[in-house]
Each structure stands twice: as C-alpha cells, then as structure tokens.
Amino acid sequence: MQAVAIYQEALKLRPEYPEAHNNLGAVLRRLGRLDEAREHYRLALKYRPDYPQARRNLAVLAGSDVAATEN
C-alpha cells in the first residue's frame, strides 16, 4: 500500500516523528498487521508521551486483542 511506503520514508528521514508513527500504525491496523501497528503506536508515545491520539489508538488495538481472544 502506498501510504505504508510514504510513512516509512518519512520515518527514514525523521525516525522520532510521532505523528508518522501513529499514522503508520493506523494504516497497518487497517491492513490487519496488528503487531506492527502496536509497535508504531508505542514508538509514537515514546517520542511524545502526551500524544492522546496514539494512546487512544493503542487502547483500541488492545481492545481488539481482548475481543479476538474471547471469540
């Protein structure tokens, strides 16, 4: 997917860019690549601990993990 490549390129240029990590995580989540999405949400929070959108996205992902184990 083109969005993945664009965010990966942005992160090559600026690895500590929290918004790019968060957005890449969102794209990866939609593609079902949940482990990779989780890692990028965590990196977004590492570089910007007060980033509410990344925190929410990580919580939503954790909620989907719980739902998947219950089924």
KAWOSUL-V15043 format. One line per field, one symbol per residue. ss: DSSP state (~ for helix, > for strand, _ for the rest). phi: phi as a letter, one per 30 degrees, with the letter a starting at -180 (. if undefined). burial: I if it has 9 or more other C-alpha atoms within 8 Angstrom, else O. Layout:
# KAWOSUL-V15043
ss->???
phi->???
burial->???
This chain:
# KAWOSUL-V15043
ss->_~~~~~~~~~~~~____~~~~~~~~~~~~~___~~~~~~~~~~~~~~____~~~~~~~~~~~~~~~~~~~_
phi->.ddddddddedddbdccdddddddeddddddicdddeedddddedddbecddddddddddddddddddddd
burial->OOOIOOIIOIIOOOOOIIOIIIIIIIIIIOOOIIOIIIIIIIIIIOIOOOIOOIIOIIOOIOOOOOOOOOO
